[in-house]
């Protein structure tokens, strides 16, 4: 199945076995790199039960893969903007390390399951731009909740997290899949200082159309204030380089009509 097909088949039960919702949830957590190339969203670095509290601190974000990120405050103040997206990479390749020659994920093909979700991820140059802490990046590609491939049948304990109570629901007007997860000794977060889930039970919600983790909330009393909330505003919108550069390149936005005034 091509990446085009997988990005446009949002039904997790379309051919998948309904008797194994944890496997479907894990496949969705592996699928983000092949489901979108640009994302516009709002991010709160704290959890909420049903919706963000009025006045809660947030950032507005524009992200274009690979590596281009712009962040603004609610008042429009630029907090962060990528400055080197067009820099030469000759120094990286001259270093001759194996990792420097890996392709971006969207240029390699994963193994898809019956529902159009990723069952096994190939080796690629993974990694999302971050800001503040590692949970921001991990939420954009929550593979740490699933691992790159299913756990062997003879070693079920090698799954990063135990998954229970899987259900579909609506999150900010978009379909999502929610589950309660408990990390195992095999759990290796993207950032050990800011994992998507702490010890004990965590409620995790993943957007069905993008594979992005849009909500995490610890269910333990000791860590009940740990988590995040993400509101997706746009997917695969056209984004100019100007949006991510410190200084404008004065490029023309081709989405806007250019009038041609012909003198009489």
C-alpha positions as CSV (number, residue, x, y, z in Angstrom):
1,X,0.0,0.0,0.0
2,X,1.3,3.4,-0.9
3,X,1.8,6.3,1.5
4,X,-0.9,8.2,-0.4
5,X,-3.5,5.4,0.3
6,X,-2.5,5.1,4.0
7,X,-2.8,8.8,4.7
8,X,-6.4,8.8,3.3
9,X,-7.7,5.7,5.0
10,X,-8.7,7.0,8.5
11,X,-10.8,4.0,9.5
12,X,-8.6,2.0,12.0
13,X,-11.1,-1.0,11.7
14,X,-11.1,-1.0,7.9
15,X,-9.9,-4.6,7.5
16,X,-8.3,-4.8,10.9
17,X,-9.3,-7.3,13.5
18,X,-11.6,-5.6,16.1
19,X,-10.5,-8.2,18.6
20,X,-7.1,-6.6,18.9
21,X,-7.5,-2.8,19.5
22,X,-4.2,-2.5,21.3
23,X,-2.4,-3.6,18.1
24,X,-4.4,-1.0,16.1
25,X,-3.5,1.7,18.7
26,X,0.2,0.8,18.5
27,X,0.1,0.9,14.7
28,X,-1.4,4.4,14.8
29,X,1.4,5.5,17.1
30,X,3.9,4.4,14.4
31,X,2.2,6.1,11.5
32,X,2.8,9.9,12.0
33,X,5.8,10.3,9.6
34,X,3.7,9.0,6.6
35,X,0.4,10.8,7.4
36,X,1.4,14.5,7.0
37,X,4.1,16.9,5.9
38,X,3.0,20.2,7.5
39,X,0.9,20.9,10.6
40,X,-0.6,24.0,12.2
41,X,-1.6,23.6,15.8
42,X,-1.8,25.0,19.3
43,X,0.0,23.4,22.2
44,X,-0.5,23.5,26.0
45,X,2.2,21.9,28.1
46,X,-0.3,20.8,30.7
47,X,-3.3,18.3,30.7
48,X,-7.0,19.0,30.7
49,X,-10.0,16.8,31.3
50,X,-12.2,18.0,28.4
51,X,-10.8,21.3,27.0
52,X,-8.1,23.8,27.7
53,X,-8.9,26.2,30.6
54,X,-9.4,29.8,29.6
55,X,-6.2,31.8,30.0
56,X,-4.0,28.7,30.1
57,X,-0.6,29.3,28.6
58,X,-0.2,28.0,25.0
59,X,1.9,28.4,21.9
60,X,0.8,28.5,18.3
61,X,2.9,26.4,16.0
62,X,3.6,25.9,12.3
63,X,5.7,22.9,11.4
64,X,6.9,21.7,8.0
65,X,8.9,18.5,7.8
66,X,11.7,18.0,8.0
67,X,12.9,20.4,10.6
68,X,11.1,23.7,10.0
69,X,9.2,25.1,13.0
70,X,7.7,28.5,13.9
71,X,6.2,29.2,17.3
72,X,4.2,32.3,18.4
73,X,2.6,33.5,21.6
74,X,-1.2,34.1,21.5
75,X,-0.4,37.8,21.0
76,X,1.6,37.0,17.8
77,X,5.1,37.4,19.3
78,X,7.6,35.1,17.6
79,X,9.0,32.8,20.3
80,X,11.1,30.5,18.0
81,X,11.7,30.3,14.2
82,X,14.0,28.0,12.3
83,X,16.9,29.8,10.7
84,X,18.9,27.2,8.9
85,X,16.5,25.2,6.8
86,X,18.4,26.1,3.6
87,X,21.9,25.7,5.0
88,X,24.4,23.5,3.1
89,X,24.7,20.0,4.6
90,X,28.2,19.3,3.1
91,X,29.8,19.1,6.6
92,X,27.2,16.6,7.7
93,X,27.9,14.3,4.8
94,X,31.7,14.7,4.9
95,X,31.6,13.3,8.4
96,X,30.8,10.0,6.7
97,X,28.7,8.6,9.5
98,X,26.1,6.1,8.6
99,X,23.3,8.1,10.2
100,X,24.1,11.2,8.1
101,X,23.1,9.3,5.0
102,X,19.7,8.1,6.2
103,X,16.7,9.4,4.2
104,X,13.7,11.3,5.7
105,X,10.9,8.9,6.7
106,X,8.5,10.0,3.9
107,X,11.0,8.9,1.3
108,X,11.1,5.3,2.5
109,X,8.2,2.8,2.7
110,X,7.1,1.1,5.9
111,X,5.2,-2.1,6.2
112,X,1.5,-1.4,6.4
113,X,-1.2,-3.4,8.2
114,X,-4.6,-4.2,6.8
115,X,-6.1,-0.9,8.1
116,X,-3.5,1.3,6.3
117,X,-1.6,1.9,9.5
118,X,2.2,1.2,10.0
119,X,3.0,-2.2,11.3
120,X,6.8,-1.9,11.0
121,X,8.9,1.2,10.5
122,X,12.1,1.2,8.4
123,X,15.4,2.8,9.3
124,X,15.2,6.5,8.5
125,X,16.2,9.9,9.8
126,X,13.5,10.3,12.4
127,X,13.2,13.3,14.7
128,X,10.9,16.2,15.1
129,X,11.9,19.8,16.0
130,X,11.3,20.6,19.6
131,X,10.7,23.5,22.0
132,X,10.7,23.7,25.7
133,X,11.1,19.9,26.4
134,X,11.1,16.6,24.6
135,X,7.4,15.9,25.1
136,X,6.7,18.5,22.4
137,X,8.7,16.4,19.8
138,X,7.4,13.1,21.1
139,X,3.8,14.1,20.8
140,X,4.3,14.8,17.0
141,X,5.6,11.3,16.5
142,X,4.5,9.1,19.5
143,X,6.4,6.0,18.4
144,X,7.8,5.6,21.9
145,X,4.4,4.2,22.9
146,X,4.6,1.4,20.4
147,X,8.2,0.7,19.3
148,X,9.3,0.4,15.6
149,X,7.7,-3.0,15.2
150,X,5.4,-5.4,17.0
151,X,6.8,-7.3,19.9
152,X,7.6,-11.0,19.2
153,X,4.8,-13.3,20.3
154,X,7.3,-15.2,22.6
155,X,8.2,-11.9,24.3
156,X,5.0,-9.9,24.9
157,X,6.6,-8.0,27.8
158,X,8.9,-6.3,25.3
159,X,6.2,-3.9,24.3
160,X,7.1,-0.3,25.5
161,X,3.7,0.1,27.2
162,X,0.7,-2.0,28.2
163,X,-2.5,-0.8,26.4
164,X,-6.0,-1.0,27.7
165,X,-9.5,0.5,27.4
166,X,-9.0,1.5,23.7
167,X,-11.9,3.6,22.3
168,X,-12.6,6.1,19.5
169,X,-13.9,9.6,20.3
170,X,-13.8,13.2,19.2
171,X,-11.0,15.6,20.0
172,X,-11.4,19.2,19.1
173,X,-13.6,18.2,16.2
174,X,-11.4,15.5,14.9
175,X,-11.6,11.7,15.3
176,X,-9.1,10.2,17.7
177,X,-8.2,7.0,19.5
178,X,-7.8,7.0,23.3
179,X,-6.2,4.4,25.5
180,X,-4.9,3.9,29.0
181,X,-1.2,3.0,28.9
182,X,1.2,1.7,31.6
183,X,5.0,1.8,30.8
184,X,7.0,-1.4,31.0
185,X,10.7,-1.9,31.6
186,X,11.1,-1.8,27.8
187,X,9.8,1.8,27.6
188,X,12.4,4.2,26.1
189,X,11.0,7.7,25.8
190,X,12.4,10.2,23.2
191,X,13.4,12.4,26.1
192,X,13.8,10.6,29.4
193,X,13.3,13.9,31.2
194,X,9.9,14.5,29.6
195,X,8.2,11.2,28.5
196,X,4.7,11.0,27.2
197,X,3.8,8.7,30.1
198,X,5.1,8.4,33.6
199,X,5.1,5.4,35.9
200,X,1.6,4.2,36.5
201,X,-1.5,4.8,34.3
202,X,-1.6,7.5,31.7
203,X,-4.6,8.5,29.5
204,X,-3.3,9.0,25.9
205,X,-5.2,10.2,22.9
206,X,-3.9,10.0,19.3
207,X,-5.4,11.8,16.3
208,X,-6.7,9.3,13.8
209,X,-5.8,11.4,10.7
210,X,-2.3,12.4,11.6
211,X,-1.0,9.9,14.2
212,X,-0.1,12.8,16.5
213,X,-0.6,12.4,20.3
214,X,-3.0,15.2,21.0
215,X,-3.6,14.6,24.7
216,X,-1.7,12.9,27.6
217,X,-2.8,13.0,31.2
218,X,-1.4,11.0,34.2
219,X,-4.1,9.2,36.1
220,X,-2.0,8.8,39.2
221,X,-2.6,11.2,42.2
222,X,1.1,11.8,42.6
223,X,1.5,13.1,39.1
224,X,-2.0,14.3,38.1
225,X,-0.7,17.6,36.7
226,X,1.6,15.9,34.2
227,X,0.6,15.8,30.5
228,X,-0.2,18.0,27.5
229,X,-3.0,19.1,25.1
230,X,-2.7,19.8,21.4
231,X,-5.3,21.3,19.1
232,X,-4.8,20.6,15.3
233,X,-5.8,23.6,13.2
234,X,-4.6,22.6,9.7
235,X,-2.9,19.6,8.0
236,X,-0.7,19.7,4.9
237,X,-1.2,23.4,4.2
238,X,1.2,25.2,1.9
239,X,3.9,26.9,3.9
240,X,6.5,29.3,2.4
241,X,10.2,29.4,3.6
242,X,9.5,32.9,4.8
243,X,7.4,31.6,7.6
244,X,10.4,29.9,9.2
245,X,13.3,32.3,8.5
246,X,14.5,35.1,10.7
247,X,14.7,37.5,7.7
248,X,12.2,37.5,4.9
249,X,13.4,36.3,1.5
250,X,10.6,38.4,-0.2
251,X,9.1,35.4,-1.9
252,X,5.7,35.7,-3.6
253,X,2.9,33.8,-1.9
254,X,1.6,31.8,-4.9
255,X,-1.7,31.3,-3.1
256,X,-2.6,34.9,-3.6
257,X,-4.1,36.2,-6.9
258,X,-1.7,38.5,-8.8
259,X,-3.6,41.2,-10.7
260,X,-2.2,42.4,-14.1
261,X,-3.2,45.9,-14.8
262,X,-3.1,46.6,-18.6
263,X,-2.9,50.3,-19.5
264,X,-5.6,51.5,-21.8
